[in-house]
Amino acid sequence: MRIDVLCFGAFKDYLPDDADGNRGSLEVPGGSTVGHVVDALGAPRALVFGVLVDGQQAPLDSEIHEGAEITLMPPYSGG
């Protein structure tokens, strides 16, 4: 199934090559979770600070659906 991924901070480094800015699309198997998406991107799960699925906060074990928009945010830094 096809999903959209919106990445911030260090997560942008893990987006597919055809990504547009901080947004990309990814093909994942049916029944995938947010954690599977992080793994498919090749990003370390330890980098995950915040996750949104279709604009709603979600844990890594949340199952996703076709066309979902997954937002991944690393820990915040700076002042």
C-alpha positions as CSV (number, residue, x, y, z in Angstrom):
1,M,0.0,0.0,0.0
2,R,1.1,3.5,-0.7
3,I,1.5,6.1,2.1
4,D,2.9,9.6,2.4
5,V,5.7,10.5,4.8
6,L,6.4,14.0,6.1
7,C,9.8,14.2,7.9
8,F,11.3,16.9,10.0
9,G,14.9,17.5,11.2
10,A,17.2,14.5,10.8
11,F,14.4,12.3,9.5
12,K,14.7,14.2,6.1
13,D,18.0,12.4,5.5
14,Y,16.1,9.1,5.3
15,L,13.4,10.1,2.8
16,P,13.4,8.3,-0.6
17,D,15.5,9.9,-3.4
18,D,12.4,11.1,-5.2
19,A,11.1,13.0,-2.2
20,D,10.0,16.6,-2.6
21,G,11.5,18.7,0.2
22,N,10.5,17.0,3.4
23,R,7.6,14.9,1.9
24,G,7.8,11.6,0.1
25,S,5.8,8.5,-0.7
26,L,6.6,5.0,0.3
27,E,5.2,1.5,-0.6
28,V,4.7,-0.7,2.5
29,P,2.9,-4.1,2.9
30,G,-0.7,-4.2,4.2
31,G,-0.9,-4.4,8.0
32,S,2.3,-2.3,8.4
33,T,2.7,-0.1,11.5
34,V,4.4,3.2,12.0
35,G,7.4,1.3,13.3
36,H,7.6,-0.6,10.0
37,V,7.6,2.7,8.1
38,V,10.5,4.0,10.2
39,D,12.3,0.7,9.4
40,A,11.5,0.9,5.7
41,L,13.1,4.3,5.6
42,G,16.2,2.9,7.2
43,A,16.0,5.4,10.1
44,P,16.8,4.4,13.7
45,R,13.7,4.0,15.9
46,A,15.6,5.8,18.7
47,L,15.4,9.0,16.5
48,V,11.6,9.0,16.9
49,F,10.4,11.6,19.3
50,G,6.9,12.4,17.8
51,V,4.6,10.6,15.4
52,L,1.4,11.7,13.8
53,V,-0.9,9.5,11.6
54,D,-3.2,11.7,9.6
55,G,-2.6,14.6,12.1
56,Q,-3.3,12.5,15.2
57,Q,-0.6,11.5,17.7
58,A,0.2,7.8,17.4
59,P,2.6,5.2,18.9
60,L,5.0,3.2,16.8
61,D,2.8,0.1,17.0
62,S,-0.2,1.9,15.3
63,E,-1.3,0.1,12.2
64,I,-1.6,2.3,9.2
65,H,-3.9,2.3,6.2
66,E,-3.6,3.0,2.5
67,G,-3.0,6.7,1.8
68,A,-2.1,7.5,5.4
69,E,0.1,10.5,6.1
70,I,2.8,9.7,8.6
71,T,4.6,12.6,10.2
72,L,8.0,11.8,11.9
73,M,9.7,14.2,14.2
74,P,13.1,13.8,16.0
75,P,13.8,15.3,19.4
76,Y,13.8,19.1,19.3
77,S,17.0,21.0,19.9
78,G,18.1,24.6,20.0
79,G,17.1,27.6,22.0
